[in-house]
Amino acid sequence: VQLQASGGGLVQAGGSLRLACVASGIMLETYTVAWFRQAPGKERELVTCLRSRDGTTYLSDAVKDRFATSRYNALNSVYLSMNTLKPEGTAVYYCAAGSSRFGVTLCPSRNGVEFDFWGHGTQVTVSS
């Protein structure tokens, strides 16, 4: 199983980026998928997650009204659209996939320990 995150880069504050998470070895549409980010010296934090059970999403307060996540099942992918980026959004962004299990809350997750598969991450740098 592989999750390949891509689309990161350097962007000015106020700009936009679209990250992609492409899976191989699993049918991503059957998994809850999350995007986490980790800035230097900080703990990993949840950005958004997309539930497999009902298709609903969760967005952290830090990115509400600016970010959105969506699936593209034909390409076994999940996308993270990021608008009005801020310098505090500079981090490595990771996608993760988790299968639903009784008694386990995947979305939202505080630090992602419940997730089964992780991508290597893609760097997003927002200049001021």
C-alpha positions in Angstrom: 0.0 0.0 0.0 1.3 3.4 -0.9 -0.1 6.9 -0.5 1.7 9.5 -2.6 1.2 13.1 -1.6 2.1 15.8 -4.1 1.4 19.4 -5.1 3.3 21.3 -2.4 5.6 24.2 -3.2 6.4 27.8 -2.4 3.6 30.3 -2.6 3.0 33.9 -1.4 0.6 34.6 1.4 -2.9 34.9 -0.1 -2.1 32.3 -2.8 -3.5 28.9 -3.4 -2.3 25.3 -3.8 -3.9 22.0 -4.5 -2.5 18.9 -2.9 -3.2 15.4 -4.2 -3.0 12.1 -2.4 -3.0 9.2 -4.8 -3.3 5.7 -3.4 -2.2 2.3 -4.7 -2.9 -1.0 -3.1 -6.2 0.1 -1.5 -9.5 1.5 -2.7 -9.2 4.9 -1.1 -13.0 5.5 -1.4 -13.5 2.9 1.3 -11.2 4.7 3.8 -11.5 7.8 5.9 -8.8 10.1 4.6 -7.2 12.9 6.5 -4.7 15.6 5.9 -2.3 16.4 8.7 0.5 19.0 8.8 3.6 19.4 10.9 5.5 22.6 11.1 9.1 22.6 12.4 9.2 22.3 16.2 5.5 21.7 16.4 3.3 18.7 16.9 1.5 17.2 14.0 -2.0 18.6 13.7 -5.2 17.6 11.8 -6.1 19.9 9.0 -9.2 18.1 7.5 -10.7 14.7 7.2 -13.2 13.0 4.9 -15.3 10.3 6.3 -15.8 7.1 4.4 -19.1 6.3 6.1 -21.1 9.2 4.9 -18.8 11.5 2.9 -18.9 14.3 5.5 -15.9 16.4 6.2 -14.2 18.0 9.2 -12.1 21.1 8.9 -10.0 22.5 11.7 -10.8 26.0 12.9 -7.5 27.2 11.5 -8.5 26.4 7.9 -12.3 26.7 7.8 -13.6 28.8 5.0 -10.2 28.6 3.2 -9.5 24.8 2.6 -11.6 22.1 1.1 -11.1 18.3 0.6 -12.7 16.1 -2.0 -12.4 12.6 -3.5 -11.8 11.7 -7.1 -12.6 8.0 -7.0 -11.8 7.4 -10.7 -8.2 8.2 -9.9 -8.2 6.7 -6.4 -7.3 10.1 -5.1 -8.2 12.7 -2.5 -7.4 16.4 -3.0 -6.9 19.3 -0.6 -7.6 22.7 -2.1 -6.0 25.5 -0.1 -6.9 29.1 -0.6 -5.8 32.3 1.0 -2.8 30.6 2.4 -1.1 32.2 5.4 2.6 32.0 6.5 1.5 29.9 9.5 0.4 27.3 7.1 4.0 26.5 6.3 4.5 22.8 7.1 4.9 19.3 5.7 1.5 18.1 4.7 0.7 14.4 5.0 -2.3 12.4 3.8 -3.4 9.3 5.8 -6.0 6.7 5.3 -7.8 4.7 8.0 -10.4 1.9 7.9 -13.5 2.2 10.1 -13.4 0.2 13.3 -15.9 -0.1 16.1 -15.1 2.2 18.9 -12.4 4.1 17.0 -12.9 7.7 16.0 -10.9 8.6 12.9 -12.4 11.9 12.0 -11.6 14.0 13.8 -8.3 12.6 15.1 -6.0 14.5 17.3 -2.7 13.2 16.0 -3.5 10.4 13.6 -2.4 7.4 15.6 -5.6 5.7 14.5 -4.8 5.8 10.8 -3.4 2.7 9.0 -1.5 4.2 6.1 0.5 7.4 5.6 2.1 9.2 2.7 5.6 10.7 2.9 4.4 14.3 2.9 4.7 17.3 0.7 6.3 20.6 1.8 4.2 23.7 1.7 6.0 27.0 2.2 4.0 30.3 2.5 6.0 33.4 2.2 4.9 36.7 3.8 
